[in-house]
Amino acid sequence: MSRMTSEEALDLIQNADLNELGRMATARKKELHPKGITTFIIDRNINYTNVCWVDCKFCAFYRHAKEDDAYVLSHEEIDVKIDELVAIGGTQILFQGGVHPKLKIEFYEELVGHIHDKYPQITIHAFSAIELDYIAKISKITIKEVLVRLKAKGLASIPGAGAEILSDRVRDIIAPKKHDSEVWIDVHRQAHELGIMSTATMMFGTVETDEEIIEHWNMVRKLQDETGGFRAFIMWSFQGKNTQLMEEIPDIKKSSSNRYLRLLAVSRLFLDNVKNIQSSWVTQGPYIGQMALMYGANDLGSTMMEENVVKAAGAGFRMGKDEMVRLIQDLDETAAIRNTAYETLETFAS
């Protein structure tokens, strides 16, 4: 099968019938997942700090250090959250914060080491590329050393957060202080080379063009060809409530469900070397989250025991294990709980 070109992807985004895209993406999904198993994970997002100097215009979560509601969680506060996760059978924490201007590598080593030693059964999926890049800069060490030292303490995997759109034109508008696209790619490349797997993400719906969306996919696909280190691709739409970006560019329109499903389907066809694609029910809601399973997604993501970042920007959907199982089974697929490595832990008979 010949590989989809950027020109072909653009034509599908702009001209293809949505139902036909769904059929094409489903066919490709079945090639990759012939057993008809759709997965999800029981985890918790823990934002260890909301202090951030990067001031992304699309973010409503961050605070500056001197604001009254700025925080850095103590180990004890984090332990309470993990205890609650363990009590419901959770296996992973998605652990990230703002880019704190003063926290150095020793803080992160102590934090990761504490969690890993106290909760060895919990996978630490943590720290975006920009956090890792800044930890290196403020600690005056290399990104590789940051990764090596955190891996030694128990870091198992890194999330794709901070990718937004891998176009420096877009990034200069929506997050001018954030590092450029090549740095994001390089952090993930170095992680993969050290055996730290990661996910790739994309936030669309701000000022990007269709061509820039495809270039984002192309950068992900090229790195995956090189390293094979991306476990999954996750895509969501910009949530604009309470954000500076909506104040500056108020004519940004909220992306439609049609747009989300269209891009999801084409991403499934274009990213032929990324096995897993996750549905973003957190931003789209349970119904479109379920529809995404008919447009190439094979994973419903997390039960999202706690989520603060997109909630701050106006998306407040919640879903528990039983509802996830029902949504999957309604499509005559087998529901399964997975771990961070996409290994099946438990299946649910229809």
C-alpha positions as CSV (number, residue, x, y, z in Angstrom):
1,M,0.0,0.0,0.0
2,S,1.5,3.3,-1.0
3,R,1.9,6.0,1.6
4,M,-0.5,8.9,1.6
5,T,1.1,12.1,0.4
6,S,0.5,15.6,1.8
7,E,-1.4,16.5,-1.3
8,E,-3.7,13.6,-1.0
9,A,-4.3,14.4,2.7
10,L,-5.2,18.0,1.8
11,D,-7.7,16.8,-0.8
12,L,-9.4,14.5,1.7
13,I,-9.6,17.2,4.3
14,Q,-11.1,19.7,1.9
15,N,-13.2,17.6,-0.5
16,A,-14.0,14.1,0.8
17,D,-17.4,13.0,1.9
18,L,-17.4,12.7,5.7
19,N,-19.1,9.2,5.6
20,E,-16.6,8.0,3.1
21,L,-13.8,9.2,5.3
22,G,-15.3,7.3,8.2
23,R,-15.4,4.1,6.1
24,M,-11.8,4.6,5.0
25,A,-10.5,5.3,8.5
26,T,-12.4,2.3,9.9
27,A,-11.0,0.0,7.3
28,R,-7.5,1.1,8.3
29,K,-8.3,0.8,12.0
30,K,-9.4,-2.8,11.4
31,E,-6.2,-3.6,9.7
32,L,-4.2,-2.4,12.7
33,H,-6.7,-3.8,15.3
34,P,-8.3,-6.8,13.8
35,K,-9.7,-8.2,17.1
36,G,-12.1,-5.2,17.5
37,I,-10.8,-4.2,20.9
38,T,-11.3,-0.6,22.0
39,T,-9.3,0.4,25.0
40,F,-9.2,3.0,27.8
41,I,-7.1,3.7,30.8
42,I,-7.9,4.4,34.4
43,D,-5.6,7.3,35.4
44,R,-5.5,10.7,37.0
45,N,-4.1,14.0,35.7
46,I,-2.1,15.7,38.4
47,N,-1.0,19.2,37.8
48,Y,1.8,19.6,40.4
49,T,1.9,23.4,39.8
50,N,-0.1,26.0,37.9
51,V,2.8,28.5,38.0
52,C,4.1,29.2,34.4
53,W,6.1,32.0,32.8
54,V,5.3,30.9,29.2
55,D,1.9,32.7,29.1
56,C,0.4,30.7,26.2
57,K,-2.5,32.8,24.8
58,F,-4.7,29.7,24.4
59,C,-4.3,28.6,28.1
60,A,-6.7,29.6,30.9
61,F,-5.0,27.4,33.5
62,Y,-1.6,29.1,34.2
63,R,-0.9,31.6,37.0
64,H,2.1,33.7,37.8
65,A,4.0,32.9,41.0
66,K,2.7,36.0,42.9
67,E,-1.0,35.4,42.2
68,D,-3.1,34.4,45.1
69,D,-4.2,31.1,43.6
70,A,-0.7,30.0,42.4
71,Y,0.4,26.7,43.9
72,V,3.0,24.0,44.0
73,L,1.6,20.7,45.4
74,S,3.4,19.1,48.4
75,H,4.3,15.4,48.3
76,E,1.5,14.9,50.9
77,E,-1.1,16.5,48.6
78,I,0.1,14.4,45.7
79,D,0.0,11.3,47.8
80,V,-3.7,11.9,48.6
81,K,-4.5,12.1,44.9
82,I,-2.6,8.9,44.1
83,D,-4.2,7.1,47.0
84,E,-7.6,7.9,45.6
85,L,-6.5,6.6,42.1
86,V,-5.1,3.4,43.6
87,A,-8.4,2.8,45.4
88,I,-10.3,2.7,42.1
89,G,-7.7,0.5,40.3
90,G,-5.8,3.2,38.5
91,T,-2.5,2.4,36.9
92,Q,-1.1,5.7,35.6
93,I,-0.7,9.4,36.5
94,L,-0.4,12.0,33.8
95,F,1.8,14.4,35.6
96,Q,2.5,17.8,34.3
97,G,2.4,21.5,35.4
98,G,3.1,24.9,34.2
99,V,6.7,25.8,33.3
100,H,7.8,27.0,36.7
101,P,10.5,29.6,36.4
102,K,12.5,28.4,39.5
103,L,12.2,24.6,39.9
104,K,15.4,22.8,38.9
105,I,16.2,19.2,38.2
106,E,16.7,18.3,41.9
107,F,13.1,19.2,42.6
108,Y,11.9,16.9,39.8
109,E,14.2,14.0,40.8
110,E,12.9,14.2,44.4
111,L,9.3,14.3,43.2
112,V,9.5,11.4,40.7
113,G,11.6,9.3,43.1
114,H,9.1,9.8,45.9
115,I,6.2,8.7,43.8
116,H,8.0,5.8,42.2
117,D,9.3,4.5,45.6
118,K,5.9,4.8,47.3
119,Y,3.7,3.7,44.4
120,P,5.8,1.3,42.3
121,Q,2.6,0.0,40.7
122,I,1.8,3.4,39.2
123,T,3.3,4.4,35.8
124,I,4.6,7.9,35.8
125,H,3.7,9.5,32.4
126,A,5.0,12.9,32.9
127,F,6.4,16.3,31.8
128,S,5.8,17.9,28.4
129,A,8.7,18.7,26.1
130,I,8.7,22.3,27.1
131,E,8.9,21.4,30.8
132,L,11.9,19.1,30.1
133,D,13.6,21.7,27.8
134,Y,13.2,24.4,30.5
135,I,14.4,22.1,33.3
136,A,17.6,21.6,31.3
137,K,18.1,25.3,30.7
138,I,17.5,26.4,34.3
139,S,19.6,23.5,35.6
140,K,22.4,24.2,33.1
141,I,22.4,20.6,31.9
142,T,21.5,18.9,28.6
143,I,18.0,17.6,27.8
144,K,19.5,14.2,27.6
145,E,20.9,14.5,31.2
146,V,17.4,15.6,32.4
147,L,15.9,12.5,30.8
148,V,18.5,10.1,32.0
149,R,18.2,11.4,35.6
150,L,14.4,11.4,35.6
151,K,14.3,7.9,34.1
152,A,16.6,6.7,36.8
153,K,14.2,8.0,39.4
154,G,11.1,6.3,37.8
155,L,9.9,8.4,34.8
156,A,8.4,5.9,32.4
157,S,6.8,7.8,29.6
158,I,6.3,11.4,28.4
159,P,3.1,13.0,27.1
160,G,2.8,14.9,23.8
161,A,1.6,18.1,25.5
162,G,3.0,21.4,24.1
163,A,2.9,20.3,20.5
164,E,-0.2,22.4,19.7
165,I,0.5,22.8,15.9
166,L,4.1,22.1,14.9
167,S,4.2,25.2,12.8
168,D,6.4,28.1,14.0
169,R,4.2,30.6,12.3
170,V,1.3,29.4,14.4
171,R,3.3,29.1,17.6
172,D,4.6,32.7,17.2
173,I,1.0,33.8,17.4
174,I,-0.6,31.6,20.0
175,A,2.5,30.9,22.3
176,P,5.3,33.3,21.3
177,K,7.5,32.3,24.4
178,K,7.2,28.6,23.7
179,H,10.1,26.7,22.0
180,D,9.9,26.0,18.3
181,S,8.6,22.9,16.5
182,E,12.0,21.3,16.1
183,V,12.8,21.5,19.8
184,W,9.5,19.6,20.5
185,I,10.5,17.0,18.0
186,D,14.1,16.8,19.4
187,V,13.0,16.3,23.0
188,H,10.8,13.4,21.9
189,R,13.6,12.0,19.7
190,Q,16.0,12.0,22.6
191,A,13.5,10.4,24.9
192,H,12.8,7.6,22.4
193,E,16.6,7.0,22.0
194,L,16.8,6.5,25.7
195,G,13.9,4.0,25.7
196,I,11.3,6.5,27.0
197,M,8.2,6.1,24.9
198,S,5.8,9.0,24.4
199,T,2.6,10.2,22.8
200,A,2.1,12.8,20.0
201,T,-0.7,15.4,20.3
202,M,-2.2,18.2,18.2
203,M,-4.4,21.1,19.2
204,F,-6.3,22.5,16.2
205,G,-8.8,25.3,15.8
206,T,-6.8,28.5,16.3
207,V,-5.1,30.2,13.4
208,E,-3.6,27.2,11.5
209,T,-4.2,26.3,7.9
210,D,-5.0,22.8,6.6
211,E,-1.5,22.7,5.1
212,E,0.0,23.4,8.6
213,I,-2.1,20.6,10.1
214,I,-0.7,18.2,7.5
215,E,2.9,19.4,8.2
216,H,2.3,18.6,11.8
217,W,1.3,15.1,11.0
218,N,4.3,14.8,8.6
219,M,6.7,15.7,11.4
220,V,5.2,13.1,13.7
221,R,5.3,10.5,10.9
222,K,8.9,11.2,10.1
223,L,10.0,10.9,13.7
224,Q,8.0,7.7,14.1
225,D,9.8,6.3,11.0
226,E,13.1,7.2,12.7
227,T,12.5,6.0,16.3
228,G,9.2,4.1,16.6
229,G,8.7,5.8,19.9
230,F,5.2,7.2,19.7
231,R,2.6,4.9,21.3
232,A,-0.4,7.0,20.2
233,F,-1.6,10.2,18.6
234,I,-4.2,12.4,20.4
235,M,-5.9,15.3,18.7
236,W,-8.3,17.9,20.3
237,S,-9.9,21.2,19.4
238,F,-9.0,24.6,20.9
239,Q,-11.2,25.5,23.9
240,G,-11.4,29.3,24.0
241,K,-13.2,30.3,27.1
242,N,-11.2,32.6,29.5
243,T,-8.2,32.7,27.1
244,Q,-6.2,35.7,26.0
245,L,-6.3,34.3,22.4
246,M,-10.0,34.8,22.2
247,E,-9.7,38.3,23.5
248,E,-7.1,39.1,20.8
249,I,-8.7,37.2,18.0
250,P,-12.4,37.1,18.9
251,D,-13.5,35.9,15.4
252,I,-11.9,32.4,16.0
253,K,-14.8,30.1,15.6
254,K,-15.3,27.0,17.7
255,S,-14.4,23.9,15.6
256,S,-17.4,21.8,14.7
257,S,-17.8,18.1,15.4
258,N,-17.7,17.6,11.6
259,R,-14.3,19.2,11.5
260,Y,-13.0,17.1,14.4
261,L,-14.2,13.8,12.8
262,R,-12.9,14.8,9.4
263,L,-9.4,15.6,10.7
264,L,-9.4,12.5,12.9
265,A,-10.2,10.2,10.0
266,V,-7.5,11.7,7.8
267,S,-4.9,11.5,10.6
268,R,-5.7,7.8,10.9
269,L,-4.9,7.4,7.2
270,F,-1.9,9.6,7.1
271,L,-0.2,8.4,10.3
272,D,0.2,4.9,9.0
273,N,3.0,4.1,11.4
274,V,1.3,5.1,14.7
275,K,-0.8,2.2,15.9
276,N,-3.1,3.9,18.4
277,I,-5.3,6.9,17.9
278,Q,-7.2,8.3,20.9
279,S,-10.7,9.9,20.9
280,S,-10.9,13.3,22.6
281,W,-14.2,12.9,24.4
282,V,-12.9,15.4,27.0
283,T,-13.3,18.3,24.5
284,Q,-15.9,16.7,22.2
285,G,-18.3,15.1,24.7
286,P,-19.3,11.4,25.1
287,Y,-21.4,11.3,21.9
288,I,-18.7,12.6,19.5
289,G,-16.1,10.7,21.5
290,Q,-18.0,7.6,20.6
291,M,-18.4,8.6,17.0
292,A,-14.6,9.0,16.9
293,L,-14.4,5.2,17.2
294,M,-16.1,5.1,13.7
295,Y,-13.5,7.6,12.3
296,G,-10.3,5.8,13.1
297,A,-9.9,6.0,16.9
298,N,-9.3,2.7,18.7
299,D,-8.9,4.2,22.2
300,L,-11.2,6.3,24.4
301,G,-8.3,7.7,26.4
302,S,-8.6,8.2,30.2
303,T,-11.5,8.0,32.6
304,M,-10.0,11.4,33.6
305,M,-10.4,11.2,37.3
306,E,-9.1,14.7,37.5
307,E,-8.6,17.3,34.7
308,N,-7.9,21.0,35.2
309,V,-6.4,22.5,32.1
310,V,-9.1,22.2,29.4
311,K,-11.7,22.6,32.2
312,A,-10.3,26.0,32.9
313,A,-11.0,26.9,29.2
314,G,-14.6,25.7,29.3
315,A,-14.7,22.0,28.6
316,G,-16.1,20.1,31.6
317,F,-17.2,16.7,30.3
318,R,-16.8,13.7,32.7
319,M,-17.1,10.0,32.1
320,G,-16.6,6.9,34.3
321,K,-15.6,3.3,33.5
322,D,-19.1,2.0,33.1
323,E,-20.1,4.6,30.6
324,M,-16.9,4.0,28.6
325,V,-17.6,0.3,28.5
326,R,-21.2,1.0,27.4
327,L,-20.2,3.4,24.6
328,I,-17.7,0.9,23.2
329,Q,-20.1,-2.1,23.4
330,D,-22.8,-0.1,21.7
331,L,-20.6,-0.2,18.6
332,D,-20.2,-4.0,18.9
333,E,-16.6,-3.6,19.9
334,T,-14.9,-5.3,22.9
335,A,-14.1,-2.9,25.7
336,A,-10.8,-3.3,27.5
337,I,-8.8,-1.5,30.2
338,R,-5.2,-0.9,29.2
339,N,-2.0,0.3,30.8
340,T,0.3,3.1,29.5
341,A,2.0,0.6,27.1
342,Y,-1.4,-0.2,25.5
343,E,-1.3,-3.7,27.0
344,T,-4.7,-5.1,27.8
345,L,-5.4,-5.6,31.6
346,E,-9.1,-6.5,31.6
347,T,-11.8,-7.1,28.9
348,F,-15.5,-6.8,29.3
349,A,-17.8,-9.3,27.5
350,S,-20.7,-7.8,25.6
